[in-house]
């Protein structure tokens, strides 16, 4: 059995579907999960990573764990070590951590990864860059005003489709041959906010105007839903990325045997959110 935390999110939801399609038994875990969030027949369990013991019923008898933490968990000093202790007690032998490209570049701390790699469990680290789905924060603006307002309009990063992250995670959770490996997950080419706006417009078949924010304007907006250290680190990556943060990684294609999906493909598949 495979336990998927963050099962109702942009990565967790398609990961559950991919594992079920592959014939795996899955337990989906999230704080507010219900039957309507999951495919028919999938076992689900409400739990909070900040309270590791709440995970115990889900982890009992599991073989592998997909571990996805939130910014709030990190900011509150949540303990991955305590989660792994509960997982080990439940019989889990393998953990796949959804980390961040920023750990490799020094933009984000390595605390979560260190706890996983120091454990006696088999582990695999996934380090995605920015998600294509982050542009869903523009959806209301596009629907109402046919406009996108964002900072650093012409700074391009190789954002990744969450569905690709999920498919990579499904492979490494099912195959022990990935133990001890770290995969950097990006899209196939760098794309700027202005280019993303154009791709959304193409998917809609209607013009969408791009308006560039200042860093200060973007910071004030992000602080409404993200802790300040994460906001500053994110703005640094978006505005003045390091060369490594702009590099296209071959790892999605190496694991899946096909190229990573483009942002335009993501936009076409998710165009309903912007109509």
Secondary structure, 3 states (H helix, E strand, C coil): CEEEECCCCCCHHHHHHHHHHCCCCEEEEECCCCHHHCCCCCEEEECCCCCHHHHHHHHCCCCEEEECCCHHHHHCCCCHHHHHHHHHHCCCCEEEEECCHHHHHCCCCCHHHHHHHCCCCEEEEEEECCEHHHHHHHHHHHHHHCEEEEECCCCEECCECHHHHHHHHHHHHHCHHHCCCEEEECCCCCEEHHHHHHHHHHHHCCCCEEEEECHHHHHHHHCCCCCHHHHHHHHHHHHCCCHHHHCCCCHHHHHHCCCCCCHHHHHHHCHHHHC
